[in-house]
Amino acid sequence: MDDASHTPVPEDDEPLDEAVAAFTFRVLGGEDVDLDGFCAEHPELPADQLRARCEEALALHRAMERTGAGAAADQPERIGAYR
């Protein structure tokens, strides 16, 4: 891959990315996460960016649910010799 076509994520975005991942894992785990409360739990992060990224993650999750994307039922029980 050409380095010019790849934009690295700045290291200072790492705490924000980790918070969004935590939000996403909680939602995927079936928890009804209050976004305002979640943002309040992370006062060290820019609230507008955290909220926007969490909303994007939630929208993606909902779209996947609607379309059935990623559903285990869509996957074969066996692929060749592998289960």
Summary of the structure (lengths in Angstrom):
residues: 83
radius of gyration: 16.9
end to end distance: 32.5
largest distance: 50.2
contacts: 153
relative contact order: 0.11
helix: 61%
strand: 2%
